[in-house]
Amino acid sequence: MLTALSHSVNEEEVAVLPGSVGSLIEDWLAHIEREGRSPSTMAGYRSLHGQLPDAFLRKRLVTVTPKLLEQLYVELGRKDGRGASTVQHFHRFLRAAFNQGIRWGMLTKNPTQLVTPPRSIKHEIAPPAIAEVRRVLEAARTSRNRDNALIFRFMAATGCRRGEACGVRWEDLDLDRGLVVLRSSVVQVKQNITLKDTKTHQRRTVSLDDNTVAALAAHFEASVKLADQFESTLIQKSFVFSDSPGGGDPVPPTRLTQAWDRLATACKVDARLHDLRHFQASALIDAGESIATVAARLGHSDTSTTLRVYAHLMPGADGRAADIVGSMLDDEAHEVERPPVRFRPGGRVA
């Protein structure tokens, strides 16, 4: 059975049969694309679809059992050293497709509901230190493309996502008030670049520090001069970060990631471009800012997401809470001097 799942019957293109797993998946993908699912999401789903064994795609829907899915997950996890989190992507992908099959009357129950995918170990986020971020920014300032330094600073200063930074237009900036409106995001799938809403489909206004404002103002003047040299015009809808004179096209997100990876490696900094977002969160939490403020700047739909991701960065919060409540319980008349206590490992007190 495992061998049959792992290999196609032949090397020819998979024949999509009515009532088969492959037929359902193709119909479902076409359906959610018509509904407006983002290009990046569709690219991810099609990648998962393309990695499913041909023999499994040929299976009739009524023959797919929880045991068959468990065997499939084992095989998917063995190929190319895939981790448990990747297998979970397959599980969620199939669960959504089979749920659509139920809504269309092609299935009476979803076999994925009786299958437990392998558990992945969630690692706590370790944001880069300020010294590491500064090293990469300095390296970017002296690199061949010095504009990358401003983009990286903008991301670190606002906590915005990569695509959101690429999608900023000059009309989104109010440098007099030190504000930027993050309303759109650039998505790149291979060489195709599209503009869509932010991840939470909500615009948000984020304050900018004085030095970032000054850097953006200088960038504006330089962009105007560059546009003039190429007989182009910088308009309100021009992109702030662009490789083209006049800002007609946004900077490709993948180019930013490649530039960051190259500079970070040269600086011996173990951090991804996305970690600048975590750097923003950790800096605010260390400064004692409220979770509501952190969530608002990061664009989280609610504070529960922020707490789930960054709770481990607040080790001192519980100690401060104890002191606050303790001070309320005692008054000066009942205050006592805390005796010196030497605590020995193993629980004994001397």
Legacy VTK file of the C-alpha trace (Angstrom):
# vtk DataFile Version 3.0
C-alpha trace
ASCII
DATASET POLYDATA
POINTS 350 float
0.000 0.000 0.000
2.761 2.476 0.930
4.623 1.776 -2.280
1.457 2.277 -4.271
0.963 5.674 -2.650
4.528 6.752 -3.226
4.760 6.112 -6.951
2.610 6.710 -9.997
1.293 3.808 -11.994
3.207 5.233 -14.925
5.134 8.341 -15.858
2.293 9.852 -17.885
0.263 12.817 -16.739
-2.307 11.977 -14.073
-5.739 11.301 -15.517
-8.344 13.220 -13.502
-11.293 10.886 -13.047
-14.794 12.010 -11.971
-15.358 11.292 -8.293
-11.630 10.989 -7.604
-9.506 12.879 -5.070
-7.734 14.684 -7.900
-11.011 15.775 -9.477
-12.298 17.184 -6.188
-9.067 19.077 -5.495
-8.984 20.652 -8.955
-12.624 21.726 -8.723
-12.067 23.102 -5.212
-8.960 25.068 -6.246
-10.848 26.611 -9.171
-13.729 27.454 -6.836
-11.659 29.289 -4.189
-9.679 31.108 -6.871
-12.932 32.478 -8.293
-13.850 33.575 -4.781
-10.736 35.766 -4.710
-8.190 33.760 -2.756
-4.803 35.523 -2.912
-2.226 34.527 -5.562
0.289 33.514 -2.890
-2.244 31.236 -1.195
-3.190 29.673 -4.511
0.477 29.108 -5.366
0.988 27.357 -2.040
-2.067 25.145 -2.516
-1.044 24.192 -6.040
2.406 23.311 -4.777
0.871 20.931 -2.222
-1.408 19.484 -4.887
1.544 18.831 -7.160
3.396 16.937 -4.427
0.600 14.456 -3.709
1.256 10.962 -5.135
-0.490 10.220 -8.415
-1.914 6.979 -7.065
-3.591 8.866 -4.219
-5.053 11.461 -6.594
-6.604 8.638 -8.634
-8.358 7.186 -5.579
-12.138 7.349 -5.603
-13.360 9.618 -2.814
-15.449 6.882 -1.206
-12.348 4.689 -0.806
-10.317 7.254 1.173
-10.186 6.096 4.776
-8.437 7.473 7.877
-5.981 4.563 7.708
-5.119 5.404 4.100
-4.509 9.035 5.081
-2.269 8.013 7.964
-0.186 5.937 5.568
-0.080 8.878 3.171
1.167 11.216 5.925
3.920 8.750 6.847
5.122 8.637 3.246
4.892 12.401 2.811
6.974 12.870 5.950
9.701 10.543 4.703
10.271 12.268 1.374
13.132 14.780 1.255
13.248 15.016 5.018
9.954 16.849 5.360
9.164 17.936 8.896
5.933 17.478 10.825
4.845 21.057 10.135
4.957 20.411 6.376
2.813 17.296 6.748
0.357 19.397 8.737
0.043 21.684 5.693
-0.999 18.667 3.612
-3.492 17.674 6.308
-5.140 21.108 6.402
-5.149 21.249 2.597
-6.954 17.908 2.274
-9.322 18.705 5.138
-10.460 21.894 3.370
-10.885 20.110 0.045
-12.891 17.244 1.586
-15.067 19.731 3.492
-15.933 21.329 0.168
-16.727 17.872 -1.176
-19.279 17.452 1.619
-20.872 20.806 0.791
-21.136 19.728 -2.845
-22.705 16.393 -1.876
-19.746 14.328 -3.090
-18.986 12.982 0.420
-21.016 12.296 3.543
-18.114 12.597 5.978
-14.579 13.950 6.054
-11.988 11.188 6.656
-9.347 13.721 7.759
-11.370 14.437 10.918
-10.427 11.022 12.310
-6.711 11.424 11.556
-4.176 13.121 13.826
-1.266 14.546 11.842
2.226 14.439 13.362
2.865 17.111 15.954
5.494 19.727 15.322
7.608 21.379 17.983
6.975 25.101 18.148
10.166 27.016 18.787
10.054 30.263 20.686
10.844 33.328 18.624
14.318 34.748 19.250
14.416 38.294 17.827
17.766 39.672 16.680
19.607 41.966 19.077
19.769 45.685 18.337
23.523 45.408 17.691
22.880 42.747 15.040
20.226 44.839 13.299
22.544 47.841 13.281
25.342 45.788 11.725
23.166 44.721 8.836
21.812 48.249 8.336
25.329 49.660 8.251
26.394 47.007 5.754
23.390 47.918 3.588
24.329 51.617 3.667
27.734 50.831 2.170
26.456 48.203 -0.281
25.837 48.556 -4.013
22.119 49.238 -3.436
22.044 51.675 -0.534
18.247 52.082 -0.733
17.968 48.676 0.934
19.171 50.255 4.170
16.148 52.563 4.235
13.715 49.740 3.459
15.188 47.597 6.239
15.084 50.529 8.666
11.459 51.220 7.699
10.519 47.604 8.411
12.365 47.562 11.743
10.896 50.929 12.774
7.285 50.045 11.953
7.131 46.267 12.387
5.366 45.968 9.035
5.442 42.881 6.864
7.723 42.674 3.835
4.871 42.965 1.349
3.391 45.919 3.235
6.682 47.829 3.002
6.862 47.156 -0.735
3.281 48.394 -1.162
3.740 51.842 0.427
3.046 54.748 -1.948
3.973 58.387 -1.430
0.308 59.210 -0.810
0.429 56.885 2.204
3.078 59.017 3.920
2.451 62.121 6.012
5.989 63.187 6.840
4.849 66.430 8.512
2.939 64.423 11.126
5.286 61.426 11.057
2.677 58.882 9.962
2.344 56.109 7.395
-0.849 54.343 6.372
-0.322 50.659 5.605
-3.206 49.751 3.318
-1.880 47.240 0.786
0.645 44.474 0.321
2.739 43.344 -2.634
2.611 39.620 -3.391
5.161 37.904 -5.616
4.593 34.464 -7.100
7.612 33.555 -9.218
7.972 36.584 -11.512
4.385 37.789 -11.174
3.791 40.718 -8.823
0.312 41.744 -7.671
-1.114 44.171 -5.132
-3.679 43.089 -2.540
-5.043 44.082 0.869
-2.991 43.620 3.999
-3.039 40.195 5.627
-5.899 41.171 7.961
-7.663 43.170 5.170
-7.497 46.278 7.359
-5.561 49.490 6.901
-3.628 50.811 9.863
-1.804 54.021 10.652
1.641 53.720 12.234
3.752 56.510 13.715
7.316 57.060 12.509
10.308 58.227 14.530
12.061 61.476 13.589
15.147 59.854 12.057
13.070 57.552 9.849
11.016 60.571 8.741
14.224 62.450 7.881
15.539 59.473 5.913
12.268 59.202 3.965
12.307 62.945 3.212
15.850 62.647 1.827
14.750 59.597 -0.177
11.894 61.625 -1.650
14.242 64.365 -2.853
16.583 61.784 -4.383
13.648 60.004 -6.058
12.429 63.268 -7.622
15.895 63.956 -9.057
16.201 60.405 -10.402
12.793 60.644 -12.065
13.795 63.947 -13.698
16.990 62.398 -15.054
14.992 59.720 -16.834
12.279 62.174 -17.932
9.758 60.530 -15.634
7.454 61.986 -12.986
7.015 61.075 -9.358
3.311 61.145 -8.488
1.289 60.498 -5.352
0.616 56.908 -6.374
4.275 56.172 -7.081
5.775 53.483 -4.891
8.161 54.728 -2.215
10.479 51.760 -2.624
11.030 51.011 -6.294
13.786 49.960 -8.660
12.302 52.035 -11.493
12.627 55.818 -11.963
9.295 57.398 -11.174
8.324 54.579 -8.820
5.927 52.959 -11.248
6.602 49.445 -9.956
7.143 48.261 -6.377
10.420 46.670 -5.392
10.070 42.859 -5.717
9.698 41.287 -2.246
12.002 38.380 -3.070
14.784 40.789 -4.027
14.582 42.319 -0.565
14.829 38.910 1.077
17.820 37.960 -1.059
19.575 41.236 -0.218
18.930 40.803 3.507
20.130 37.189 3.510
23.314 38.150 1.687
24.102 41.028 4.057
23.142 39.109 7.206
25.406 36.230 6.205
28.298 38.627 5.578
27.698 40.223 8.997
27.411 36.805 10.712
23.884 37.630 11.848
21.513 34.673 12.145
18.230 36.426 11.375
15.651 36.500 8.601
14.164 39.634 7.088
10.857 38.764 8.780
12.650 38.837 12.128
12.711 42.640 11.920
9.011 42.376 12.718
9.833 40.343 15.820
12.550 42.865 16.684
9.908 45.617 16.741
7.667 43.570 19.043
10.460 42.647 21.467
11.711 46.249 21.640
8.249 47.530 22.546
7.648 44.783 25.109
11.049 45.433 26.719
10.110 49.111 26.962
6.921 48.201 28.835
4.452 49.076 26.085
1.008 47.496 26.308
0.110 44.436 24.287
-2.648 46.486 22.657
-0.046 48.934 21.324
2.170 46.122 20.041
-0.782 44.407 18.350
-1.901 47.663 16.704
1.532 48.413 15.246
2.023 44.863 13.985
-1.448 44.732 12.472
-2.694 41.744 14.443
-6.461 41.326 14.269
-6.625 40.938 18.056
-4.293 40.908 21.052
-4.639 37.145 21.532
-2.408 36.608 18.493
0.220 38.938 19.954
0.121 37.197 23.330
0.380 33.750 21.772
3.446 34.688 19.738
5.304 36.934 22.188
4.235 35.891 25.702
7.662 34.324 26.355
9.276 37.739 25.868
7.553 39.071 29.012
9.310 37.182 31.848
9.323 40.212 34.136
5.603 40.896 33.844
4.624 38.301 36.464
7.125 39.686 38.964
5.823 43.224 38.478
2.265 41.940 38.913
3.204 40.315 42.228
4.740 43.537 43.519
1.737 45.632 42.437
-0.847 43.399 44.103
1.329 42.865 47.179
1.680 46.590 47.721
-2.110 46.911 47.675
-2.542 44.255 50.360
-0.200 45.853 52.894
-0.130 49.247 54.524
2.735 50.904 56.360
1.550 49.637 59.765
1.722 46.025 58.669
4.897 46.144 56.641
7.547 43.745 57.920
11.188 43.451 57.086
11.872 40.481 54.863
14.331 38.164 56.636
17.390 37.031 54.719
16.818 33.585 53.250
19.402 31.370 51.643
17.804 28.929 49.270
19.706 25.771 48.448
19.116 23.688 45.321
16.895 20.757 46.207
14.365 22.820 48.104
16.066 23.116 51.512
16.253 26.514 53.166
19.100 27.485 55.461
LINES 1 351
350 0 1 2 3 4 5 6 7 8 9 10 11 12 13 14 15 16 17 18 19 20 21 22 23 24 25 26 27 28 29 30 31 32 33 34 35 36 37 38 39 40 41 42 43 44 45 46 47 48 49 50 51 52 53 54 55 56 57 58 59 60 61 62 63 64 65 66 67 68 69 70 71 72 73 74 75 76 77 78 79 80 81 82 83 84 85 86 87 88 89 90 91 92 93 94 95 96 97 98 99 100 101 102 103 104 105 106 107 108 109 110 111 112 113 114 115 116 117 118 119 120 121 122 123 124 125 126 127 128 129 130 131 132 133 134 135 136 137 138 139 140 141 142 143 144 145 146 147 148 149 150 151 152 153 154 155 156 157 158 159 160 161 162 163 164 165 166 167 168 169 170 171 172 173 174 175 176 177 178 179 180 181 182 183 184 185 186 187 188 189 190 191 192 193 194 195 196 197 198 199 200 201 202 203 204 205 206 207 208 209 210 211 212 213 214 215 216 217 218 219 220 221 222 223 224 225 226 227 228 229 230 231 232 233 234 235 236 237 238 239 240 241 242 243 244 245 246 247 248 249 250 251 252 253 254 255 256 257 258 259 260 261 262 263 264 265 266 267 268 269 270 271 272 273 274 275 276 277 278 279 280 281 282 283 284 285 286 287 288 289 290 291 292 293 294 295 296 297 298 299 300 301 302 303 304 305 306 307 308 309 310 311 312 313 314 315 316 317 318 319 320 321 322 323 324 325 326 327 328 329 330 331 332 333 334 335 336 337 338 339 340 341 342 343 344 345 346 347 348 349
